[in-house]
C-alpha cells in the first residue's frame, strides 16, 4: 500500500496512480478506468472490461449473401468484365 495525496484538477479531486502500479496494470494516459465505491471498505479503481468488438457477420446475412451471389453470378461476372 502507498499513501497518495488528493489534489484538485478543475472541479474534481484526483489521486495519482503510482507509476509501478500503472505499468503493472498496463494503464496508459487518457485510458478509462472503473472507479467503484465499496461500502465500508473504500474505493476500488481498476481497468474496465474490454469492450466487445463486433466480429464477423451474422450467419443469416452470410447465407443470404451467398444465395444472392450464386443467383446473380452470370450478371456479376459480366459486369466484372466491363
mmCIF file of the N, C-alpha and C atoms, coordinates in Angstrom:
data_MODEL
# 
_entry.id   MODEL 
# 
loop_
_atom_site.group_PDB 
_atom_site.id 
_atom_site.type_symbol 
_atom_site.label_atom_id 
_atom_site.label_alt_id 
_atom_site.label_comp_id 
_atom_site.label_asym_id 
_atom_site.label_entity_id 
_atom_site.label_seq_id 
_atom_site.pdbx_PDB_ins_code 
_atom_site.Cartn_x 
_atom_site.Cartn_y 
_atom_site.Cartn_z 
_atom_site.occupancy 
_atom_site.B_iso_or_equiv 
_atom_site.pdbx_formal_charge 
_atom_site.auth_seq_id 
_atom_site.auth_comp_id 
_atom_site.auth_asym_id 
_atom_site.auth_atom_id 
_atom_site.pdbx_PDB_model_num 
ATOM 1   N N  . UNK A 1 1  ? 0.843   -1.176  0.000   1.00 0.00 ? 1  UNK A N  1 
ATOM 2   C CA . UNK A 1 1  ? 0.000   0.000   0.000   1.00 0.00 ? 1  UNK A CA 1 
ATOM 3   C C  . UNK A 1 1  ? 0.884   1.234   0.000   1.00 0.00 ? 1  UNK A C  1 
ATOM 4   N N  . UNK A 1 2  ? 0.476   2.226   -0.796  1.00 0.00 ? 2  UNK A N  1 
ATOM 5   C CA . UNK A 1 2  ? 1.153   3.505   -0.817  1.00 0.00 ? 2  UNK A CA 1 
ATOM 6   C C  . UNK A 1 2  ? 0.157   4.585   -0.452  1.00 0.00 ? 2  UNK A C  1 
ATOM 7   N N  . UNK A 1 3  ? 0.620   5.602   0.254   1.00 0.00 ? 3  UNK A N  1 
ATOM 8   C CA . UNK A 1 3  ? -0.232  6.748   0.551   1.00 0.00 ? 3  UNK A CA 1 
ATOM 9   C C  . UNK A 1 3  ? -0.061  7.782   -0.542  1.00 0.00 ? 3  UNK A C  1 
ATOM 10  N N  . UNK A 1 4  ? -1.162  8.282   -1.048  1.00 0.00 ? 4  UNK A N  1 
ATOM 11  C CA . UNK A 1 4  ? -1.155  9.304   -2.083  1.00 0.00 ? 4  UNK A CA 1 
ATOM 12  C C  . UNK A 1 4  ? -2.008  10.472  -1.602  1.00 0.00 ? 4  UNK A C  1 
ATOM 13  N N  . UNK A 1 5  ? -1.628  11.684  -1.964  1.00 0.00 ? 5  UNK A N  1 
ATOM 14  C CA . UNK A 1 5  ? -2.414  12.867  -1.605  1.00 0.00 ? 5  UNK A CA 1 
ATOM 15  C C  . UNK A 1 5  ? -3.487  13.111  -2.641  1.00 0.00 ? 5  UNK A C  1 
ATOM 16  N N  . UNK A 1 6  ? -4.613  13.617  -2.175  1.00 0.00 ? 6  UNK A N  1 
ATOM 17  C CA . UNK A 1 6  ? -5.700  14.028  -3.061  1.00 0.00 ? 6  UNK A CA 1 
ATOM 18  C C  . UNK A 1 6  ? -5.433  15.476  -3.443  1.00 0.00 ? 6  UNK A C  1 
ATOM 19  N N  . UNK A 1 7  ? -5.532  15.784  -4.745  1.00 0.00 ? 7  UNK A N  1 
ATOM 20  C CA . UNK A 1 7  ? -5.365  17.165  -5.183  1.00 0.00 ? 7  UNK A CA 1 
ATOM 21  C C  . UNK A 1 7  ? -6.480  17.544  -6.131  1.00 0.00 ? 7  UNK A C  1 
ATOM 22  N N  . UNK A 1 8  ? -6.633  18.862  -6.360  1.00 0.00 ? 8  UNK A N  1 
ATOM 23  C CA . UNK A 1 8  ? -7.699  19.355  -7.220  1.00 0.00 ? 8  UNK A CA 1 
ATOM 24  C C  . UNK A 1 8  ? -7.220  19.443  -8.656  1.00 0.00 ? 8  UNK A C  1 
ATOM 25  N N  . UNK A 1 9  ? -8.113  19.113  -9.589  1.00 0.00 ? 9  UNK A N  1 
ATOM 26  C CA . UNK A 1 9  ? -7.884  19.311  -11.013 1.00 0.00 ? 9  UNK A CA 1 
ATOM 27  C C  . UNK A 1 9  ? -9.232  19.732  -11.584 1.00 0.00 ? 9  UNK A C  1 
ATOM 28  N N  . UNK A 1 10 ? -9.392  21.026  -11.825 1.00 0.00 ? 10 UNK A N  1 
ATOM 29  C CA . UNK A 1 10 ? -10.690 21.544  -12.258 1.00 0.00 ? 10 UNK A CA 1 
ATOM 30  C C  . UNK A 1 10 ? -11.686 21.396  -11.134 1.00 0.00 ? 10 UNK A C  1 
ATOM 31  N N  . UNK A 1 11 ? -12.819 20.756  -11.412 1.00 0.00 ? 11 UNK A N  1 
ATOM 32  C CA . UNK A 1 11 ? -13.851 20.545  -10.389 1.00 0.00 ? 11 UNK A CA 1 
ATOM 33  C C  . UNK A 1 11 ? -13.773 19.170  -9.747  1.00 0.00 ? 11 UNK A C  1 
ATOM 34  N N  . UNK A 1 12 ? -12.681 18.453  -9.994  1.00 0.00 ? 12 UNK A N  1 
ATOM 35  C CA . UNK A 1 12 ? -12.561 17.085  -9.494  1.00 0.00 ? 12 UNK A CA 1 
ATOM 36  C C  . UNK A 1 12 ? -11.445 16.965  -8.467  1.00 0.00 ? 12 UNK A C  1 
ATOM 37  N N  . UNK A 1 13 ? -11.592 15.978  -7.598  1.00 0.00 ? 13 UNK A N  1 
ATOM 38  C CA . UNK A 1 13 ? -10.497 15.569  -6.727  1.00 0.00 ? 13 UNK A CA 1 
ATOM 39  C C  . UNK A 1 13 ? -9.776  14.427  -7.440  1.00 0.00 ? 13 UNK A C  1 
ATOM 40  N N  . UNK A 1 14 ? -8.457  14.450  -7.382  1.00 0.00 ? 14 UNK A N  1 
ATOM 41  C CA . UNK A 1 14 ? -7.656  13.489  -8.142  1.00 0.00 ? 14 UNK A CA 1 
ATOM 42  C C  . UNK A 1 14 ? -6.653  12.804  -7.222  1.00 0.00 ? 14 UNK A C  1 
ATOM 43  N N  . UNK A 1 15 ? -6.449  11.517  -7.464  1.00 0.00 ? 15 UNK A N  1 
ATOM 44  C CA . UNK A 1 15 ? -5.402  10.761  -6.776  1.00 0.00 ? 15 UNK A CA 1 
ATOM 45  C C  . UNK A 1 15 ? -4.518  10.176  -7.862  1.00 0.00 ? 15 UNK A C  1 
ATOM 46  N N  . UNK A 1 16 ? -3.216  10.410  -7.775  1.00 0.00 ? 16 UNK A N  1 
ATOM 47  C CA . UNK A 1 16 ? -2.287  9.875   -8.766  1.00 0.00 ? 16 UNK A CA 1 
ATOM 48  C C  . UNK A 1 16 ? -2.083  8.379   -8.542  1.00 0.00 ? 16 UNK A C  1 
ATOM 49  N N  . UNK A 1 17 ? -2.002  7.647   -9.631  1.00 0.00 ? 17 UNK A N  1 
ATOM 50  C CA . UNK A 1 17 ? -1.706  6.217   -9.555  1.00 0.00 ? 17 UNK A CA 1 
ATOM 51  C C  . UNK A 1 17 ? -0.196  6.074   -9.721  1.00 0.00 ? 17 UNK A C  1 
ATOM 52  N N  . UNK A 1 18 ? 0.482   5.464   -8.762  1.00 0.00 ? 18 UNK A N  1 
ATOM 53  C CA . UNK A 1 18 ? 1.929   5.329   -8.858  1.00 0.00 ? 18 UNK A CA 1 
ATOM 54  C C  . UNK A 1 18 ? 2.349   4.638   -10.155 1.00 0.00 ? 18 UNK A C  1 
ATOM 55  N N  . UNK A 1 19 ? 3.488   5.071   -10.702 1.00 0.00 ? 19 UNK A N  1 
ATOM 56  C CA . UNK A 1 19 ? 3.981   4.574   -11.982 1.00 0.00 ? 19 UNK A CA 1 
ATOM 57  C C  . UNK A 1 19 ? 4.071   3.047   -12.021 1.00 0.00 ? 19 UNK A C  1 
ATOM 58  N N  . UNK A 1 20 ? 4.598   2.452   -10.961 1.00 0.00 ? 20 UNK A N  1 
ATOM 59  C CA . UNK A 1 20 ? 4.752   0.985   -10.975 1.00 0.00 ? 20 UNK A CA 1 
ATOM 60  C C  . UNK A 1 20 ? 3.396   0.276   -11.003 1.00 0.00 ? 20 UNK A C  1 
ATOM 61  N N  . UNK A 1 21 ? 2.375   0.864   -10.373 1.00 0.00 ? 21 UNK A N  1 
ATOM 62  C CA . UNK A 1 21 ? 1.032   0.285   -10.438 1.00 0.00 ? 21 UNK A CA 1 
ATOM 63  C C  . UNK A 1 21 ? 0.493   0.399   -11.859 1.00 0.00 ? 21 UNK A C  1 
ATOM 64  N N  . UNK A 1 22 ? 0.652   1.576   -12.460 1.00 0.00 ? 22 UNK A N  1 
ATOM 65  C CA . UNK A 1 22 ? 0.170   1.805   -13.824 1.00 0.00 ? 22 UNK A CA 1 
ATOM 66  C C  . UNK A 1 22 ? 0.822   0.841   -14.800 1.00 0.00 ? 22 UNK A C  1 
ATOM 67  N N  . UNK A 1 23 ? 2.139   0.674   -14.661 1.00 0.00 ? 23 UNK A N  1 
ATOM 68  C CA . UNK A 1 23 ? 2.855   -0.230  -15.562 1.00 0.00 ? 23 UNK A CA 1 
ATOM 69  C C  . UNK A 1 23 ? 2.394   -1.668  -15.376 1.00 0.00 ? 23 UNK A C  1 
ATOM 70  N N  . UNK A 1 24 ? 2.217   -2.075  -14.124 1.00 0.00 ? 24 UNK A N  1 
ATOM 71  C CA . UNK A 1 24 ? 1.794   -3.438  -13.834 1.00 0.00 ? 24 UNK A CA 1 
ATOM 72  C C  . UNK A 1 24 ? 0.402   -3.724  -14.397 1.00 0.00 ? 24 UNK A C  1 
ATOM 73  N N  . UNK A 1 25 ? -0.489  -2.720  -14.345 1.00 0.00 ? 25 UNK A N  1 
ATOM 74  C CA . UNK A 1 25 ? -1.853  -2.883  -14.853 1.00 0.00 ? 25 UNK A CA 1 
ATOM 75  C C  . UNK A 1 25 ? -1.978  -2.573  -16.338 1.00 0.00 ? 25 UNK A C  1 
ATOM 76  N N  . UNK A 1 26 ? -0.903  -2.036  -16.930 1.00 0.00 ? 26 UNK A N  1 
ATOM 77  C CA . UNK A 1 26 ? -0.940  -1.687  -18.346 1.00 0.00 ? 26 UNK A CA 1 
ATOM 78  C C  . UNK A 1 26 ? -1.782  -0.458  -18.633 1.00 0.00 ? 26 UNK A C  1 
ATOM 79  N N  . UNK A 1 27 ? -1.870  0.460   -17.664 1.00 0.00 ? 27 UNK A N  1 
ATOM 80  C CA . UNK A 1 27 ? -2.659  1.674   -17.842 1.00 0.00 ? 27 UNK A CA 1 
ATOM 81  C C  . UNK A 1 27 ? -1.870  2.708   -18.626 1.00 0.00 ? 27 UNK A C  1 
ATOM 82  N N  . UNK A 1 28 ? -2.582  3.420   -19.499 1.00 0.00 ? 28 UNK A N  1 
ATOM 83  C CA . UNK A 1 28 ? -1.979  4.482   -20.303 1.00 0.00 ? 28 UNK A CA 1 
ATOM 84  C C  . UNK A 1 28 ? -2.726  5.783   -20.037 1.00 0.00 ? 28 UNK A C  1 
ATOM 85  N N  . UNK A 1 29 ? -2.047  6.923   -20.196 1.00 0.00 ? 29 UNK A N  1 
ATOM 86  C CA . UNK A 1 29 ? -2.674  8.233   -20.026 1.00 0.00 ? 29 UNK A CA 1 
ATOM 87  C C  . UNK A 1 29 ? -3.861  8.348   -20.976 1.00 0.00 ? 29 UNK A C  1 
ATOM 88  N N  . UNK A 1 30 ? -4.975  8.834   -20.470 1.00 0.00 ? 30 UNK A N  1 
ATOM 89  C CA . UNK A 1 30 ? -6.170  9.000   -21.285 1.00 0.00 ? 30 UNK A CA 1 
ATOM 90  C C  . UNK A 1 30 ? -7.089  7.794   -21.293 1.00 0.00 ? 30 UNK A C  1 
ATOM 91  N N  . UNK A 1 31 ? -6.617  6.673   -20.792 1.00 0.00 ? 31 UNK A N  1 
ATOM 92  C CA . UNK A 1 31 ? -7.418  5.446   -20.769 1.00 0.00 ? 31 UNK A CA 1 
ATOM 93  C C  . UNK A 1 31 ? -8.477  5.540   -19.670 1.00 0.00 ? 31 UNK A C  1 
ATOM 94  N N  . UNK A 1 32 ? -9.652  4.967   -19.921 1.00 0.00 ? 32 UNK A N  1 
ATOM 95  C CA . UNK A 1 32 ? -10.690 4.924   -18.905 1.00 0.00 ? 32 UNK A CA 1 
ATOM 96  C C  . UNK A 1 32 ? -10.402 3.801   -17.914 1.00 0.00 ? 32 UNK A C  1 
ATOM 97  N N  . UNK A 1 33 ? -10.733 4.060   -16.644 1.00 0.00 ? 33 UNK A N  1 
ATOM 98  C CA . UNK A 1 33 ? -10.658 3.025   -15.619 1.00 0.00 ? 33 UNK A CA 1 
ATOM 99  C C  . UNK A 1 33 ? -11.982 3.008   -14.870 1.00 0.00 ? 33 UNK A C  1 
ATOM 100 N N  . UNK A 1 34 ? -12.299 1.888   -14.272 1.00 0.00 ? 34 UNK A N  1 
ATOM 101 C CA . UNK A 1 34 ? -13.517 1.763   -13.475 1.00 0.00 ? 34 UNK A CA 1 
ATOM 102 C C  . UNK A 1 34 ? -13.213 2.239   -12.061 1.00 0.00 ? 34 UNK A C  1 
ATOM 103 N N  . UNK A 1 35 ? -14.105 3.065   -11.504 1.00 0.00 ? 35 UNK A N  1 
ATOM 104 C CA . UNK A 1 35 ? -13.976 3.536   -10.127 1.00 0.00 ? 35 UNK A CA 1 
ATOM 105 C C  . UNK A 1 35 ? -15.245 3.107   -9.414  1.00 0.00 ? 35 UNK A C  1 
ATOM 106 N N  . UNK A 1 36 ? -15.095 2.350   -8.350  1.00 0.00 ? 36 UNK A N  1 
ATOM 107 C CA . UNK A 1 36 ? -16.253 1.803   -7.654  1.00 0.00 ? 36 UNK A CA 1 
ATOM 108 C C  . UNK A 1 36 ? -16.123 2.032   -6.158  1.00 0.00 ? 36 UNK A C  1 
ATOM 109 N N  . UNK A 1 37 ? -17.194 2.522   -5.545  1.00 0.00 ? 37 UNK A N  1 
ATOM 110 C CA . UNK A 1 37 ? -17.218 2.702   -4.093  1.00 0.00 ? 37 UNK A CA 1 
ATOM 111 C C  . UNK A 1 37 ? -17.719 1.403   -3.477  1.00 0.00 ? 37 UNK A C  1 
ATOM 112 N N  . UNK A 1 38 ? -16.932 0.846   -2.581  1.00 0.00 ? 38 UNK A N  1 
ATOM 113 C CA . UNK A 1 38 ? -17.315 -0.391  -1.910  1.00 0.00 ? 38 UNK A CA 1 
ATOM 114 C C  . UNK A 1 38 ? -17.691 -0.023  -0.480  1.00 0.00 ? 38 UNK A C  1 
ATOM 115 N N  . UNK A 1 39 ? -18.981 -0.115  -0.127  1.00 0.00 ? 39 UNK A N  1 
ATOM 116 C CA . UNK A 1 39 ? -19.434 0.291   1.200   1.00 0.00 ? 39 UNK A CA 1 
ATOM 117 C C  . UNK A 1 39 ? -18.612 -0.347  2.315   1.00 0.00 ? 39 UNK A C  1 
ATOM 118 N N  . UNK A 1 40 ? -18.167 0.490   3.231   1.00 0.00 ? 40 UNK A N  1 
ATOM 119 C CA . UNK A 1 40 ? -17.415 0.019   4.385   1.00 0.00 ? 40 UNK A CA 1 
ATOM 120 C C  . UNK A 1 40 ? -15.969 -0.328  4.106   1.00 0.00 ? 40 UNK A C  1 
ATOM 121 N N  . UNK A 1 41 ? -15.547 -0.277  2.839   1.00 0.00 ? 41 UNK A N  1 
ATOM 122 C CA . UNK A 1 41 ? -14.177 -0.655  2.515   1.00 0.00 ? 41 UNK A CA 1 
ATOM 123 C C  . UNK A 1 41 ? -13.412 0.449   1.800   1.00 0.00 ? 41 UNK A C  1 
ATOM 124 N N  . UNK A 1 42 ? -14.082 1.371   1.152   1.00 0.00 ? 42 UNK A N  1 
ATOM 125 C CA . UNK A 1 42 ? -13.385 2.444   0.446   1.00 0.00 ? 42 UNK A CA 1 
ATOM 126 C C  . UNK A 1 42 ? -13.686 2.433   -1.031  1.00 0.00 ? 42 UNK A C  1 
ATOM 127 N N  . UNK A 1 43 ? -12.693 2.798   -1.798  1.00 0.00 ? 43 UNK A N  1 
ATOM 128 C CA . UNK A 1 43 ? -12.868 2.915   -3.236  1.00 0.00 ? 43 UNK A CA 1 
ATOM 129 C C  . UNK A 1 43 ? -11.949 1.930   -3.937  1.00 0.00 ? 43 UNK A C  1 
ATOM 130 N N  . UNK A 1 44 ? -12.460 1.319   -4.975  1.00 0.00 ? 44 UNK A N  1 
ATOM 131 C CA . UNK A 1 44 ? -11.678 0.398   -5.804  1.00 0.00 ? 44 UNK A CA 1 
ATOM 132 C C  . UNK A 1 44 ? -11.512 1.018   -7.178  1.00 0.00 ? 44 UNK A C  1 
ATOM 133 N N  . UNK A 1 45 ? -10.305 1.002   -7.687  1.00 0.00 ? 45 UNK A N  1 
ATOM 134 C CA . UNK A 1 45 ? -10.035 1.510   -9.028  1.00 0.00 ? 45 UNK A CA 1 
ATOM 135 C C  . UNK A 1 45 ? -9.434  0.368   -9.825  1.00 0.00 ? 45 UNK A C  1 
ATOM 136 N N  . UNK A 1 46 ? -10.001 0.097   -10.973 1.00 0.00 ? 46 UNK A N  1 
ATOM 137 C CA . UNK A 1 46 ? -9.476  -0.979  -11.801 1.00 0.00 ? 46 UNK A CA 1 
ATOM 138 C C  . UNK A 1 46 ? -9.774  -0.742  -13.258 1.00 0.00 ? 46 UNK A C  1 
ATOM 139 N N  . UNK A 1 47 ? -9.178  -1.538  -14.095 1.00 0.00 ? 47 UNK A N  1 
ATOM 140 C CA . UNK A 1 47 ? -9.429  -1.423  -15.532 1.00 0.00 ? 47 UNK A CA 1 
ATOM 141 C C  . UNK A 1 47 ? -10.832 -1.927  -15.822 1.00 0.00 ? 47 UNK A C  1 
ATOM 142 N N  . UNK A 1 48 ? -11.555 -1.211  -16.693 1.00 0.00 ? 48 UNK A N  1 
ATOM 143 C CA . UNK A 1 48 ? -12.873 -1.716  -17.083 1.00 0.00 ? 48 UNK A CA 1 
ATOM 144 C C  . UNK A 1 48 ? -12.708 -2.919  -17.994 1.00 0.00 ? 48 UNK A C  1 
ATOM 145 N N  . UNK A 1 49 ? -13.740 -3.750  -18.096 1.00 0.00 ? 49 UNK A N  1 
ATOM 146 C CA . UNK A 1 49 ? -13.630 -4.888  -19.005 1.00 0.00 ? 49 UNK A CA 1 
ATOM 147 C C  . UNK A 1 49 ? -13.469 -4.402  -20.437 1.00 0.00 ? 49 UNK A C  1 
ATOM 148 N N  . UNK A 1 50 ? -12.773 -5.180  -21.237 1.00 0.00 ? 50 UNK A N  1 
ATOM 149 C CA . UNK A 1 50 ? -12.598 -4.811  -22.639 1.00 0.00 ? 50 UNK A CA 1 
ATOM 150 C C  . UNK A 1 50 ? -13.954 -4.782  -23.315 1.00 0.00 ? 50 UNK A C  1 
ATOM 151 N N  . UNK A 1 51 ? -14.144 -3.769  -24.145 1.00 0.00 ? 51 UNK A N  1 
ATOM 152 C CA . UNK A 1 51 ? -15.386 -3.666  -24.886 1.00 0.00 ? 51 UNK A CA 1 
ATOM 153 C C  . UNK A 1 51 ? -15.415 -4.761  -25.930 1.00 0.00 ? 51 UNK A C  1 
ATOM 154 N N  . UNK A 1 52 ? -16.591 -5.365  -26.055 1.00 0.00 ? 52 UNK A N  1 
ATOM 155 C CA . UNK A 1 52 ? -16.726 -6.423  -27.057 1.00 0.00 ? 52 UNK A CA 1 
ATOM 156 C C  . UNK A 1 52 ? -16.706 -5.806  -28.440 1.00 0.00 ? 52 UNK A C  1 
ATOM 157 N N  . UNK A 1 53 ? -15.871 -6.326  -29.271 1.00 0.00 ? 53 UNK A N  1 
ATOM 158 C CA . UNK A 1 53 ? -15.847 -5.894  -30.666 1.00 0.00 ? 53 UNK A CA 1 
ATOM 159 C C  . UNK A 1 53 ? -16.806 -6.767  -31.438 1.00 0.00 ? 53 UNK A C  1 
ATOM 160 N N  . UNK A 1 54 ? -17.533 -6.121  -32.301 1.00 0.00 ? 54 UNK A N  1 
ATOM 161 C CA . UNK A 1 54 ? -18.414 -6.906  -33.163 1.00 0.00 ? 54 UNK A CA 1 
ATOM 162 C C  . UNK A 1 54 ? -17.536 -7.593  -34.184 1.00 0.00 ? 54 UNK A C  1 
ATOM 163 N N  . UNK A 1 55 ? -17.631 -8.879  -34.205 1.00 0.00 ? 55 UNK A N  1 
ATOM 164 C CA . UNK A 1 55 ? -16.799 -9.638  -35.137 1.00 0.00 ? 55 UNK A CA 1 
ATOM 165 C C  . UNK A 1 55 ? -17.675 -10.457 -36.052 1.00 0.00 ? 55 UNK A C  1 
ATOM 166 N N  . UNK A 1 56 ? -17.215 -10.610 -37.227 1.00 0.00 ? 56 UNK A N  1 
ATOM 167 C CA . UNK A 1 56 ? -17.896 -11.481 -38.159 1.00 0.00 ? 56 UNK A CA 1 
ATOM 168 C C  . UNK A 1 56 ? -19.224 -10.937 -38.642 1.00 0.00 ? 56 UNK A C  1 
ATOM 169 N N  . UNK A 1 57 ? -19.879 -11.759 -39.377 1.00 0.00 ? 57 UNK A N  1 
ATOM 170 C CA . UNK A 1 57 ? -21.157 -11.434 -39.982 1.00 0.00 ? 57 UNK A CA 1 
ATOM 171 C C  . UNK A 1 57 ? -22.162 -12.445 -39.454 1.00 0.00 ? 57 UNK A C  1 
ATOM 172 N N  . UNK A 1 58 ? -23.374 -11.975 -39.217 1.00 0.00 ? 58 UNK A N  1 
ATOM 173 C CA . UNK A 1 58 ? -24.397 -12.909 -38.748 1.00 0.00 ? 58 UNK A CA 1 
ATOM 174 C C  . UNK A 1 58 ? -24.593 -14.005 -39.784 1.00 0.00 ? 58 UNK A C  1 
ATOM 175 N N  . UNK A 1 59 ? -24.821 -15.210 -39.301 1.00 0.00 ? 59 UNK A N  1 
ATOM 176 C CA . UNK A 1 59 ? -24.946 -16.375 -40.182 1.00 0.00 ? 59 UNK A CA 1 
ATOM 177 C C  . UNK A 1 59 ? -26.073 -16.206 -41.202 1.00 0.00 ? 59 UNK A C  1 
ATOM 178 N N  . UNK A 1 60 ? -27.178 -15.609 -40.775 1.00 0.00 ? 60 UNK A N  1 
ATOM 179 C CA . UNK A 1 60 ? -28.299 -15.458 -41.712 1.00 0.00 ? 60 UNK A CA 1 
ATOM 180 C C  . UNK A 1 60 ? -27.964 -14.488 -42.844 1.00 0.00 ? 60 UNK A C  1 
ATOM 181 N N  . UNK A 1 61 ? -27.197 -13.427 -42.526 1.00 0.00 ? 61 UNK A N  1 
ATOM 182 C CA . UNK A 1 61 ? -26.787 -12.490 -43.573 1.00 0.00 ? 61 UNK A CA 1 
ATOM 183 C C  . UNK A 1 61 ? -25.809 -13.171 -44.530 1.00 0.00 ? 61 UNK A C  1 
ATOM 184 N N  . UNK A 1 62 ? -24.871 -13.915 -43.962 1.00 0.00 ? 62 UNK A N  1 
ATOM 185 C CA . UNK A 1 62 ? -23.887 -14.609 -44.789 1.00 0.00 ? 62 UNK A CA 1 
ATOM 186 C C  . UNK A 1 62 ? -24.581 -15.587 -45.746 1.00 0.00 ? 62 UNK A C  1 
ATOM 187 N N  . UNK A 1 63 ? -25.565 -16.312 -45.234 1.00 0.00 ? 63 UNK A N  1 
ATOM 188 C CA . UNK A 1 63 ? -26.301 -17.263 -46.069 1.00 0.00 ? 63 UNK A CA 1 
ATOM 189 C C  . UNK A 1 63 ? -27.042 -16.520 -47.181 1.00 0.00 ? 63 UNK A C  1 
ATOM 190 N N  . UNK A 1 64 ? -27.703 -15.411 -46.832 1.00 0.00 ? 64 UNK A N  1 
ATOM 191 C CA . UNK A 1 64 ? -28.429 -14.613 -47.818 1.00 0.00 ? 64 UNK A CA 1 
ATOM 192 C C  . UNK A 1 64 ? -27.489 -14.101 -48.906 1.00 0.00 ? 64 UNK A C  1 
ATOM 193 N N  . UNK A 1 65 ? -26.327 -13.575 -48.492 1.00 0.00 ? 65 UNK A N  1 
ATOM 194 C CA . UNK A 1 65 ? -25.355 -13.035 -49.443 1.00 0.00 ? 65 UNK A CA 1 
ATOM 195 C C  . UNK A 1 65 ? -24.864 -14.127 -50.403 1.00 0.00 ? 65 UNK A C  1 
ATOM 196 N N  . UNK A 1 66 ? -24.552 -15.286 -49.874 1.00 0.00 ? 66 UNK A N  1 
ATOM 197 C CA . UNK A 1 66 ? -24.108 -16.396 -50.726 1.00 0.00 ? 66 UNK A CA 1 
ATOM 198 C C  . UNK A 1 66 ? -25.178 -16.776 -51.749 1.00 0.00 ? 66 UNK A C  1 
ATOM 199 N N  . UNK A 1 67 ? -26.436 -16.778 -51.323 1.00 0.00 ? 67 UNK A N  1 
ATOM 200 C CA . UNK A 1 67 ? -27.536 -17.104 -52.237 1.00 0.00 ? 67 UNK A CA 1 
ATOM 201 C C  . UNK A 1 67 ? -27.657 -16.056 -53.344 1.00 0.00 ? 67 UNK A C  1 
ATOM 202 N N  . UNK A 1 68 ? -27.600 -14.794 -52.976 1.00 0.00 ? 68 UNK A N  1 
ATOM 203 C CA . UNK A 1 68 ? -27.709 -13.707 -53.955 1.00 0.00 ? 68 UNK A CA 1 
ATOM 204 C C  . UNK A 1 68 ? -26.551 -13.769 -54.943 1.00 0.00 ? 68 UNK A C  1 
ATOM 205 N N  . UNK A 1 69 ? -25.346 -13.970 -54.446 1.00 0.00 ? 69 UNK A N  1 
ATOM 206 C CA . UNK A 1 69 ? -24.181 -14.049 -55.330 1.00 0.00 ? 69 UNK A CA 1 
ATOM 207 C C  . UNK A 1 69 ? -24.299 -15.226 -56.301 1.00 0.00 ? 69 UNK A C  1 
ATOM 208 N N  . UNK A 1 70 ? -24.819 -16.334 -55.811 1.00 0.00 ? 70 UNK A N  1 
ATOM 209 C CA . UNK A 1 70 ? -24.991 -17.503 -56.674 1.00 0.00 ? 70 UNK A CA 1 
ATOM 210 C C  . UNK A 1 70 ? -26.079 -17.254 -57.725 1.00 0.00 ? 70 UNK A C  1 
ATOM 211 N N  . UNK A 1 71 ? -27.197 -16.675 -57.286 1.00 0.00 ? 71 UNK A N  1 
ATOM 212 C CA . UNK A 1 71 ? -28.301 -16.390 -58.213 1.00 0.00 ? 71 UNK A CA 1 
ATOM 213 C C  . UNK A 1 71 ? -27.884 -15.421 -59.324 1.00 0.00 ? 71 UNK A C  1 
ATOM 214 N N  . UNK A 1 72 ? -27.110 -14.420 -58.949 1.00 0.00 ? 72 UNK A N  1 
ATOM 215 C CA . UNK A 1 72 ? -26.739 -13.359 -59.897 1.00 0.00 ? 72 UNK A CA 1 
ATOM 216 C C  . UNK A 1 72 ? -25.312 -13.506 -60.417 1.00 0.00 ? 72 UNK A C  1 
ATOM 217 N N  . UNK A 1 73 ? -24.762 -14.716 -60.356 1.00 0.00 ? 73 UNK A N  1 
ATOM 218 C CA . UNK A 1 73 ? -23.379 -14.960 -60.758 1.00 0.00 ? 73 UNK A CA 1 
ATOM 219 C C  . UNK A 1 73 ? -23.102 -14.518 -62.193 1.00 0.00 ? 73 UNK A C  1 
ATOM 220 N N  . UNK A 1 74 ? -23.965 -14.874 -63.123 1.00 0.00 ? 74 UNK A N  1 
ATOM 221 C CA . UNK A 1 74 ? -23.755 -14.514 -64.527 1.00 0.00 ? 74 UNK A CA 1 
ATOM 222 C C  . UNK A 1 74 ? -23.722 -12.995 -64.712 1.00 0.00 ? 74 UNK A C  1 
ATOM 223 N N  . UNK A 1 75 ? -24.669 -12.318 -64.118 1.00 0.00 ? 75 UNK A N  1 
ATOM 224 C CA . UNK A 1 75 ? -24.727 -10.844 -64.243 1.00 0.00 ? 75 UNK A CA 1 
ATOM 225 C C  . UNK A 1 75 ? -23.479 -10.219 -63.636 1.00 0.00 ? 75 UNK A C  1 
ATOM 226 N N  . UNK A 1 76 ? -23.102 -10.679 -62.453 1.00 0.00 ? 76 UNK A N  1 
ATOM 227 C CA . UNK A 1 76 ? -21.925 -10.122 -61.784 1.00 0.00 ? 76 UNK A CA 1 
ATOM 228 C C  . UNK A 1 76 ? -20.644 -10.387 -62.566 1.00 0.00 ? 76 UNK A C  1 
ATOM 229 N N  . UNK A 1 77 ? -20.527 -11.588 -63.136 1.00 0.00 ? 77 UNK A N  1 
ATOM 230 C CA . UNK A 1 77 ? -19.353 -11.911 -63.968 1.00 0.00 ? 77 UNK A CA 1 
ATOM 231 C C  . UNK A 1 77 ? -19.278 -10.991 -65.189 1.00 0.00 ? 77 UNK A C  1 
ATOM 232 N N  . UNK A 1 78 ? -20.436 -10.755 -65.792 1.00 0.00 ? 78 UNK A N  1 
ATOM 233 C CA . UNK A 1 78 ? -20.463 -9.870  -66.968 1.00 0.00 ? 78 UNK A CA 1 
ATOM 234 C C  . UNK A 1 78 ? -20.079 -8.438  -66.587 1.00 0.00 ? 78 UNK A C  1 
ATOM 235 N N  . UNK A 1 79 ? -20.583 -7.972  -65.467 1.00 0.00 ? 79 UNK A N  1 
ATOM 236 C CA . UNK A 1 79 ? -20.247 -6.617  -65.007 1.00 0.00 ? 79 UNK A CA 1 
ATOM 237 C C  . UNK A 1 79 ? -18.749 -6.494  -64.688 1.00 0.00 ? 79 UNK A C  1 
ATOM 238 N N  . UNK A 1 80 ? -18.180 -7.571  -64.140 1.00 0.00 ? 80 UNK A N  1 
ATOM 239 C CA . UNK A 1 80 ? -16.763 -7.552  -63.773 1.00 0.00 ? 80 UNK A CA 1 
ATOM 240 C C  . UNK A 1 80 ? -15.876 -7.441  -64.997 1.00 0.00 ? 80 UNK A C  1 
ATOM 241 N N  . UNK A 1 81 ? -16.331 -7.909  -66.141 1.00 0.00 ? 81 UNK A N  1 
ATOM 242 C CA . UNK A 1 81 ? -15.529 -7.864  -67.373 1.00 0.00 ? 81 UNK A CA 1 
ATOM 243 C C  . UNK A 1 81 ? -15.561 -6.491  -68.042 1.00 0.00 ? 81 UNK A C  1 
ATOM 244 N N  . UNK A 1 82 ? -16.486 -5.648  -67.674 1.00 0.00 ? 82 UNK A N  1 
ATOM 245 C CA . UNK A 1 82 ? -16.612 -4.321  -68.312 1.00 0.00 ? 82 UNK A CA 1 
ATOM 246 C C  . UNK A 1 82 ? -15.610 -3.353  -67.774 1.00 0.00 ? 82 UNK A C  1 
# 
